[in-house]
């Protein structure tokens, strides 16, 4: 299942919309480049099932060292 989510670039602060994939597990971590400044962000992605059975995604980003 694919869900769209947003993360704020850890470098330039711009919002980025990405497509996430639940089939890789409910907790994921990977590198995604910012669509504005092209710098790499380490994303932590978590999927949550709502009371209605729908899925939501939350994404946090940090600098790649």
TALINRA-V878135 format. One record per helix or strand of 2 or more residues. SS is the DSSP state (H for helix, E for strand). FROM is the first residue (numbers start at 1). LEN is the number of residues. If there is no record, write none. Layout:
SS/FROM/LEN, SS/FROM/LEN
//
This chain:
E/2/7, E/15/7, H/22/3, E/27/7, E/40/10, E/55/9
//
